[in-house]
Amino acid sequence: MGNRLVFTTLTIILLLSCTSQKKVVEKHVVKKQLNTSTQGQFDYYFYEALRLKDDNQPDAAMETFQLCNSIDSLDAAPWFELGKLYLTIDMAPKAVACFERAVQLQPSNWWYNEQLISVHSNLNNWKKAILVAERLKQFYPNKEKIYTILAVLYKENKEYEKAIIAYNQLEKLTSIDEYISIEKFRLYIMCNKPKKAIFEIDKLINKYPDISRYSVLRGDIFMQQNMPQKAFFIYQKVEQEDPQNAYVYVSLSEYYTAINDPKKALESIVKALKNDQLEVDTKMEVLGQYVEKLVKDSTKFKETENLFKLLIDRYPLEEKAHGYYGVFLQYQHRNSEAIAELESMLNINPKNDQTWLRLIQMYLADNKYNEISLVTSRAITQLPQLPIFHFYSGISKSQLLDYKGAIGSFQSALPLLKIDQKALKADVYAQMGDVYYKLTDRKSAFESYEQSLMVNPKNVMVMNNYAYYLSLEKTDLKKAEKMSAKTVELEPKNSTFLDTYAWILFQEGNYSLAKFYIERSIDNLGSKEDSSVVYEHYGDILWMAGKSNGEFDSKALDMWIKSSQIGNKSDSLKLKILNKGWVR
């Protein structure tokens, strides 16, 4: 909040004009006159310090200004310059001390006081900033800027009544003004004085009857006060008198939404978006609020598309126009056209990471890994410091069976990750674990899974994969069982997790419990899940369970055959079917 206030205050100081001031007698330290030789020495060092500062030699400049102070400690200028230098090296407390000394030596100097106010504001020392500003007002009672500064400071310090008084004093020096009236309106609302707040808007309407946006604002206030009919009366009047006022259509849309007339609400928004009087930024903001309704209104697809095309024709270099049209096209499953709009956005602004991500996600939805590989390569060229693109590059390479390339991409992502990107870090290590296992580098795979779980101990997919691969290696089965049991506890209806847990129990020789969980896995199979491996595991479990009891379970062979029919073409399965049994 501090930085924002400083900017606001300084902007006000720069923008508002000066008026004549009434002279106030200064009460400051009496400065002795230096002799000619000493004054010459002081001037030499002072201007040398300024030169050193301009030459970007702050340390030398600081020492020279301090030398000036040793010659004449009652001259305010070196103190002021020292304060500015301390600010450049983030030593605000020392800067404050220097500015306070400068103000003590020259209490009426506007620039010294202004700088002291800014520093206090930047440190959120509102009370101190207010004291300086109130003291400065005594020297400049007719200067407009001081009241604006005071009003901003009072507002930040939550002294709303005092802020209103400051704006009233400013209004006396100037006249009724939109900025002042709107600020007073907001302050009165904060003070829970709605009648006085509305009076400020009425003042604007009375002074500027030809400016219809003040009337629209009055209508908006009626809407906030839950008086829609009064608001509607004003909106209708404005629409009749000033049909080119785009803002009235935005407000009318809010009115129609409030009375549950979505059709007219949408019609009003379309009128606003077609209106040339509405700035492009406001159009994009309005469009963003209503794009979902526009996109989903199936009765007006043609009209909506024409609206998007109109906006793009008028604003071909506006990213958001292309982006919203892309959303519309994507909603209609016209993905190739949506991708073209995203590409247009990237031509306008190739540094927009969100556009690159949208493009990647679209290709990812269709499993187009060649395209993802190309897009991520382009994205990395534009934004090499963002780890997400290296991550997706690794995923695409992994799917294209370029496992070594995938590891390289994941390793490139790791040093770019920030402290708050824990989820992405865990995913990078998880993907590395999967790829290392495919490369038969078991040690690196398991180390990567460990790293992933260190970052995110609740990542069930990592726990499942890690546990399953441990069971295939018949390594550390107790650890595998513990992890797999946790996944089943967290997601008891996940067929994959149930299958893994059953398989680990099978490896441990616990066939009866393995049979229970593999059957739960089959019960929870989704219609689109690849169930071939689950049925092979079921056959294996039935076979070994029967063998351990000295019996032959013919259902085991049925499950192996079913696995084969579904699409499992593994050599081990073929042998089990051929031998009508599992030969270890």
C-alpha positions in Angstrom: 0.0 0.0 0.0 2.9 2.3 0.7 4.3 2.3 -2.8 0.9 3.0 -4.3 0.3 6.0 -2.0 3.7 7.5 -2.9 2.9 7.2 -6.5 -0.5 8.8 -6.0 0.9 11.6 -4.0 3.7 12.4 -6.4 1.4 12.1 -9.4 -0.9 14.7 -7.7 2.0 16.9 -7.0 3.2 16.8 -10.6 -0.2 17.3 -12.2 -2.0 19.9 -10.1 -1.2 23.5 -10.8 0.2 26.0 -8.3 -1.6 29.1 -7.1 -0.4 32.2 -5.3 0.6 31.7 -1.7 0.3 33.9 1.4 3.7 34.6 2.9 4.3 33.1 6.4 7.2 34.1 8.6 9.6 31.2 8.8 10.9 30.0 12.1 14.2 28.3 11.3 17.7 28.0 12.5 19.6 31.3 12.0 22.4 30.7 9.5 25.7 32.6 10.0 27.3 34.3 7.0 30.4 32.5 5.9 33.5 34.5 4.9 34.4 34.6 1.2 37.1 31.9 1.4 35.0 29.4 3.4 32.0 30.1 1.2 34.1 29.4 -1.9 35.4 26.2 -0.4 31.8 25.1 0.4 30.6 25.9 -3.1 33.4 23.9 -4.7 32.8 20.8 -2.7 29.0 21.0 -3.1 29.1 21.2 -6.9 31.8 18.5 -7.0 29.4 16.3 -5.0 26.7 17.0 -7.5 29.1 16.0 -10.3 30.0 12.8 -8.6 26.4 12.0 -8.1 25.6 12.6 -11.8 28.6 10.4 -12.7 27.0 7.5 -10.7 29.6 7.6 -8.0 27.3 7.6 -5.0 29.9 6.8 -2.3 32.2 9.5 -3.3 29.3 12.0 -3.7 28.1 11.1 -0.2 31.5 11.7 1.4 31.8 15.1 -0.4 28.3 16.2 0.8 29.3 15.2 4.3 32.4 17.3 3.9 30.1 20.2 3.0 28.2 19.6 6.2 31.5 19.8 8.2 32.1 23.2 6.6 28.6 24.5 7.1 26.1 22.3 9.0 23.4 24.9 8.7 23.1 24.8 4.9 20.0 22.7 4.0 21.0 21.7 0.5 23.7 19.1 1.3 21.4 17.5 3.8 18.7 17.2 1.2 21.1 15.7 -1.4 22.4 13.2 1.2 18.8 12.1 1.9 18.2 11.4 -1.8 21.4 9.4 -2.0 20.4 7.3 1.1 17.1 6.6 -0.7 19.0 5.1 -3.7 20.7 2.6 -1.5 17.5 1.7 0.5 18.6 3.4 3.7 15.3 5.0 4.4 15.8 5.8 8.1 19.0 7.8 7.3 17.2 9.5 4.4 14.4 10.6 6.8 16.9 12.0 9.2 18.6 14.0 6.5 15.3 15.3 5.1 14.1 16.3 8.5 17.3 18.2 9.1 16.8 20.0 5.7 13.2 20.9 6.7 14.4 22.1 10.1 16.8 24.4 8.4 14.3 25.6 5.8 10.8 24.9 7.1 9.0 26.6 4.1 10.9 24.8 1.3 8.2 23.0 -0.6 10.5 20.4 -2.2 12.2 19.4 1.0 8.9 18.9 2.7 7.4 17.1 -0.3 10.3 14.6 -0.2 9.9 14.0 3.5 6.2 13.4 3.1 6.9 10.9 0.3 9.4 8.9 2.3 7.1 8.8 5.4 4.3 7.6 3.1 6.5 5.0 1.5 7.2 3.7 5.0 3.4 3.8 5.9 4.2 6.4 8.5 1.0 8.2 7.8 0.8 10.2 11.0 4.3 11.6 10.6 3.6 12.4 6.9 0.4 14.2 8.0 2.3 16.3 10.6 4.7 17.5 7.9 1.9 18.2 5.5 -0.2 20.1 8.1 2.9 22.2 9.0 3.5 22.9 5.3 -0.1 24.1 4.9 0.7 27.0 7.3 3.2 28.3 4.8 1.0 27.6 1.7 -2.7 28.0 2.8 -3.8 28.8 -0.8 -1.8 26.2 -2.6 -4.2 23.6 -4.1 -1.7 20.7 -4.0 -1.3 20.7 -0.2 -5.0 19.9 0.3 -4.9 17.1 -2.3 -1.9 15.7 -0.4 -3.6 16.0 2.9 -6.8 14.4 1.7 -4.8 11.4 0.4 -2.9 11.0 3.6 -6.0 11.3 5.8 -7.7 8.7 3.7 -4.8 6.3 4.0 -4.8 6.9 7.8 -8.5 6.2 7.8 -9.3 9.7 8.9 -12.1 10.1 6.4 -13.9 13.1 7.9 -10.6 15.1 7.8 -10.1 13.9 4.2 -13.5 15.3 3.3 -12.6 18.7 5.0 -9.4 18.8 3.0 -11.3 18.2 -0.3 -13.9 20.9 0.8 -11.0 23.4 1.2 -9.6 22.4 -2.2 -13.1 22.8 -3.7 -13.2 26.4 -2.4 -9.9 27.2 -4.1 -11.0 25.6 -7.4 -14.6 24.8 -8.1 -16.8 21.8 -8.3 -14.7 19.2 -10.0 -15.3 15.5 -11.0 -12.2 14.2 -9.2 -13.0 16.0 -6.0 -16.7 15.1 -6.0 -16.1 11.4 -6.8 -13.5 11.2 -4.0 -15.9 12.9 -1.6 -18.6 10.5 -2.7 -16.4 7.5 -1.8 -15.4 9.0 1.5 -19.0 9.7 2.5 -19.9 6.1 1.7 -17.0 5.0 3.9 -18.4 7.2 6.7 -21.8 5.6 6.2 -23.4 8.9 5.0 -25.1 7.9 1.8 -27.2 11.1 1.5 -24.2 13.3 1.5 -22.5 10.9 -0.9 -25.4 11.2 -3.4 -25.4 15.0 -2.9 -21.9 15.1 -4.4 -23.1 13.3 -7.6 -26.1 15.6 -7.8 -23.8 18.6 -7.7 -22.0 17.3 -10.7 -25.3 16.6 -12.5 -26.5 20.2 -11.8 -23.3 21.8 -12.8 -22.8 19.6 -15.9 -26.3 18.7 -17.2 -24.9 17.9 -20.6 -22.5 15.3 -19.4 -24.7 12.2 -19.3 -22.2 9.9 -17.6 -22.9 11.6 -14.3 -26.6 10.8 -14.6 -25.6 7.2 -15.4 -23.6 7.2 -12.2 -26.6 8.5 -10.3 -28.6 5.5 -11.7 -25.9 3.1 -10.7 -26.2 4.5 -7.1 -29.9 3.8 -7.2 -29.1 0.2 -8.2 -26.7 -0.1 -5.3 -29.5 1.1 -3.0 -31.8 -1.6 -4.4 -34.0 0.9 -6.2 -33.9 -0.6 -9.7 -37.0 1.3 -11.1 -35.5 4.7 -10.3 -32.3 3.6 -11.9 -34.1 2.4 -15.0 -35.9 5.7 -15.3 -32.6 7.5 -15.4 -31.0 5.0 -17.9 -34.0 5.3 -20.2 -33.8 9.1 -20.1 -30.0 9.0 -20.9 -30.5 6.5 -23.7 -33.1 8.8 -25.3 -31.1 12.0 -24.9 -27.6 10.5 -25.6 -27.9 7.2 -27.5 -24.1 7.2 -28.1 -23.4 7.0 -24.4 -21.9 3.5 -24.2 -21.8 3.3 -20.5 -25.6 3.5 -20.2 -25.8 0.2 -22.0 -23.4 -1.4 -19.6 -25.6 -0.1 -16.7 -28.8 -1.3 -18.5 -27.3 -4.7 -18.7 -26.7 -4.8 -15.0 -30.3 -3.6 -14.5 -31.7 -6.4 -16.7 -29.6 -8.9 -15.0 -31.0 -7.8 -11.6 -34.6 -8.2 -12.8 -33.8 -11.6 -14.3 -34.1 -10.7 -18.0 -30.9 -12.2 -19.5 -32.0 -11.7 -23.1 -32.2 -7.9 -22.7 -29.0 -7.9 -20.6 -27.1 -9.5 -23.4 -28.6 -7.2 -26.0 -27.5 -4.2 -24.0 -23.9 -5.5 -23.7 -23.8 -6.1 -27.5 -24.9 -2.4 -28.0 -22.1 -1.3 -25.7 -19.5 -3.4 -27.5 -20.6 -2.0 -30.9 -20.4 1.6 -29.6 -17.4 3.5 -30.9 -17.6 5.9 -27.9 -16.5 3.1 -25.5 -12.8 2.8 -25.1 -11.2 -0.4 -26.2 -9.9 -1.3 -22.7 -13.4 -0.9 -21.3 -14.9 -3.0 -24.1 -12.4 -5.7 -23.3 -13.2 -5.5 -19.6 -17.0 -5.7 -20.3 -16.5 -8.5 -22.8 -14.5 -10.4 -20.2 -17.4 -10.2 -17.8 -20.0 -11.4 -20.3 -18.0 -13.7 -22.6 -19.2 -16.8 -20.9 -22.9 -15.8 -21.4 -22.2 -14.8 -25.0 -20.4 -18.1 -25.8 -23.1 -20.3 -24.2 -26.2 -18.6 -25.7 -26.9 -21.1 -28.4 -29.7 -19.0 -29.9 -27.3 -16.3 -30.9 -24.2 -18.0 -32.1 -24.2 -16.3 -35.4 -24.8 -12.8 -33.9 -22.1 -13.5 -31.3 -19.6 -14.6 -33.9 -20.3 -11.5 -36.0 -19.7 -9.4 -32.9 -16.3 -11.0 -32.2 -15.3 -10.6 -35.9 -16.4 -6.9 -35.7 -14.2 -6.3 -32.6 -11.2 -8.0 -34.2 -11.7 -6.0 -37.5 -11.7 -2.8 -35.4 -9.0 -3.8 -33.0 -6.8 -6.3 -34.9 -3.9 -5.8 -32.4 -6.0 -6.2 -29.3 -4.9 -9.5 -27.7 -8.0 -10.0 -25.6 -10.4 -9.7 -28.6 -8.6 -12.6 -30.3 -8.5 -14.5 -26.9 -12.2 -14.2 -26.3 -13.0 -15.2 -29.9 -10.7 -18.2 -29.3 -12.8 -19.2 -26.3 -16.0 -18.9 -28.4 -14.5 -21.2 -31.1 -13.2 -23.7 -28.6 -16.6 -23.9 -27.0 -18.0 -24.8 -30.4 -15.2 -27.5 -30.8 -13.7 -25.5 -33.7 -10.2 -26.1 -32.3 -8.2 -25.4 -35.5 -9.8 -22.0 -35.7 -9.3 -21.4 -32.0 -5.6 -22.3 -32.4 -5.3 -19.7 -35.2 -6.6 -17.0 -32.8 -4.1 -18.0 -30.2 -1.3 -17.8 -32.8 -2.6 -14.3 -33.7 -2.2 -13.4 -30.0 1.3 -14.7 -30.0 2.2 -12.6 -33.1 0.9 -9.6 -31.2 2.6 -10.5 -27.9 5.0 -13.5 -27.9 5.9 -12.9 -24.3 2.4 -13.8 -23.0 3.1 -17.0 -21.1 -0.7 -17.7 -20.6 -1.3 -17.7 -24.3 1.5 -20.3 -24.8 0.0 -22.4 -22.1 -3.5 -22.2 -23.6 -2.0 -23.4 -26.9 -0.2 -26.3 -25.2 -3.3 -27.3 -23.3 -5.3 -27.4 -26.5 -2.8 -29.7 -28.2 -2.5 -31.8 -25.0 -6.3 -32.4 -25.0 -5.9 -34.1 -28.4 -2.7 -35.9 -27.5 -0.8 -34.0 -30.3 2.7 -34.4 -28.8 4.6 -33.5 -32.0 2.8 -30.1 -32.0 3.4 -29.7 -28.2 7.1 -30.3 -28.8 7.2 -27.6 -31.5 5.2 -25.1 -29.4 7.3 -25.6 -26.3 10.4 -25.1 -28.3 9.1 -21.8 -29.5 7.9 -20.8 -26.1 11.3 -21.5 -24.6 12.9 -19.3 -27.2 10.7 -16.4 -26.0 10.6 -17.2 -22.3 13.5 -19.4 -21.5 13.4 -18.6 -17.7 9.9 -20.2 -17.2 10.2 -23.8 -16.1 6.7 -24.8 -17.1 7.6 -24.9 -20.8 10.7 -27.1 -20.1 8.3 -29.4 -18.2 5.8 -29.7 -21.1 8.7 -30.2 -23.4 9.8 -33.1 -21.3 6.3 -34.6 -21.4 6.0 -34.3 -25.2 9.5 -35.9 -25.7 8.6 -38.7 -23.3 5.4 -39.5 -25.2 7.4 -39.4 -28.5 9.8 -42.0 -26.9 12.7 -39.6 -26.8 13.5 -40.5 -23.2 16.9 -39.0 -23.0 15.7 -35.8 -24.4 12.8 -35.8 -21.9 15.3 -36.1 -19.0 17.3 -33.2 -20.4 14.2 -31.0 -20.5 13.2 -31.9 -17.0 16.7 -31.2 -15.8 16.6 -27.8 -17.5 13.4 -27.0 -15.6 14.7 -27.8 -12.1 17.1 -24.8 -11.6 14.5 -22.4 -12.9 11.9 -23.4 -10.3 11.1 -20.8 -7.6 10.5 -21.6 -3.9 6.7 -21.2 -4.2 6.5 -23.6 -7.2 6.4 -26.8 -5.1 3.7 -28.5 -7.0 5.5 -28.1 -10.3 8.7 -29.3 -8.7 7.0 -32.4 -7.4 5.6 -33.1 -10.9 9.0 -32.6 -12.6 10.6 -35.2 -10.3 7.6 -37.5 -10.7 7.9 -37.4 -14.5 11.6 -38.0 -14.3 10.9 -41.1 -12.2 8.6 -42.5 -14.8 11.1 -41.8 -17.6 14.1 -43.1 -15.8 12.2 -46.4 -15.2 11.5 -46.7 -18.9 15.3 -46.2 -19.4 15.8 -49.1 -17.0 17.7 -46.8 -14.7 15.9 -48.0 -11.5 18.2 -46.2 -9.1 17.6 -42.8 -10.6 13.9 -43.5 -11.0 13.4 -44.3 -7.3 15.6 -41.4 -6.3 13.4 -39.1 -8.4 10.2 -40.5 -6.8 11.8 -39.9 -3.4 12.5 -36.3 -4.3 8.9 -35.8 -5.6 7.4 -37.1 -2.3 9.7 -35.0 -0.2 8.2 -31.9 -1.9 4.6 -33.3 -1.9 4.1 -36.3 0.4 0.5 -36.6 -0.6 1.0 -37.1 -4.3 -1.0 -40.3 -4.7 0.0 -40.8 -8.4 3.7 -40.8 -7.4 3.1 -43.1 -4.5 1.1 -45.5 -6.7 3.8 -45.6 -9.5 6.6 -45.8 -7.0 5.0 -48.7 -5.2 4.1 -50.5 -8.4 7.6 -50.4 -9.8 9.0 -51.5 -6.4 6.7 -54.5 -6.6 7.8 -55.3 -10.1 11.4 -55.3 -8.9 10.4 -57.3 -5.8 12.3 -54.7 -3.8 11.3 -53.2 -0.5 7.8 -54.7 -0.7 6.9 -53.5 2.8 7.6 -49.9 1.8 5.6 -50.5 -1.4 2.7 -51.9 0.6 2.6 -48.9 2.9 2.6 -46.4 0.1 0.0 -48.3 -1.9 -2.3 -48.7 1.2 -2.1 -44.9 1.6 -3.4 -44.3 -1.9 -6.3 -46.7 -1.4 -7.1 -45.0 1.9 -7.2 -41.6 0.1 -9.0 -42.8 -3.0 -10.8 -46.1 -2.1 -12.6 -46.3 -5.5 -9.6 -45.7 -7.7 -9.3 -48.9 -9.8 -5.6 -48.3 -10.6 -4.7 -47.9 -7.0 -6.7 -51.0 -6.0 -4.9 -53.0 -8.7 -1.5 -51.9 -7.5 -2.3 -52.7 -3.9 -3.6 -56.1 -4.9 -0.5 -56.8 -6.9 1.8 -55.9 -4.0 -0.1 -58.2 -1.7 0.2 -60.9 -4.4 3.9 -60.4 -4.5 4.0 -60.8 -0.7 2.1 -64.1 -1.0 -1.1 -62.8 0.7 -3.4 -64.3 -2.0 -6.7 -64.1 -0.2 -6.4 -60.3 0.5 -5.0 -59.8 -3.0 -8.1 -61.4 -4.5 -10.3 -59.2 -2.4 -8.7 -56.0 -3.6 -8.3 -57.0 -7.3 -12.1 -57.7 -7.3 -12.7 -54.3 -5.8 -10.5 -52.9 -8.7 -12.6 -54.6 -11.3 -15.8 -53.4 -9.6 -14.6 -49.8 -9.9 -13.3 -50.0 -13.5 -14.3 -47.1 -15.6 -15.7 -47.6 -19.1 -12.7 -46.0 -20.8 -10.0 -47.5 -18.6 -7.5 -50.0 -20.0 -8.5 -53.1 -18.0 -6.3 -55.7 -19.8 -3.5 -55.6 -17.1 -6.1 -55.7 -14.3 -7.6 -58.9 -15.7 -4.2 -60.5 -16.2 -3.4 -59.7 -12.6 -6.7 -61.2 -11.5 -5.9 -64.4 -13.4 -2.4 -64.6 -11.8 -3.9 -64.1 -8.3 -6.6 -66.7 -8.9 -4.0 -69.2 -10.2 -1.6 -68.8 -7.3 -4.5 -68.7 -4.7 -5.7 -72.0 -6.1 -2.2 -73.5 -6.4 -1.5 -72.7 -2.7 -4.7 -74.6 -1.8 -3.8 -77.5 -4.0 -6.7 -76.6 -6.3 -7.0 -75.5 -10.0 -9.2 -72.4 -10.5 -10.3 -72.5 -14.2 -11.5 -68.9 -13.8 -7.8 -67.9 -13.9 -7.6 -69.0 -17.5 -10.8 -67.2 -18.3 -9.4 -64.0 -17.0 -6.1 -64.4 -19.0 -8.1 -65.0 -22.1 -10.3 -61.9 -21.4 -7.1 -59.8 -20.9 -5.9 -61.0 -24.3 -9.2 -60.2 -26.0 -9.2 -56.7 -24.6 -5.8 -56.1 -26.1 -3.0 -57.4 -23.9 -0.4 -58.9 -26.3 2.4 -59.6 -23.8 4.5 -62.7 -24.3 4.1 -63.7 -20.7 0.3 -63.7 -21.1 0.5 -65.8 -24.3 2.6 -68.4 -22.4 0.1 -68.6 -19.5 -2.8 -69.1 -21.9 -0.8 -71.7 -24.0 0.3 -73.6 -20.9 -3.1 -73.2 -19.2 -1.2 -72.1 -16.2 1.6 -70.0 -14.9 5.0 -71.5 -15.0 7.5 -69.6 -12.9 
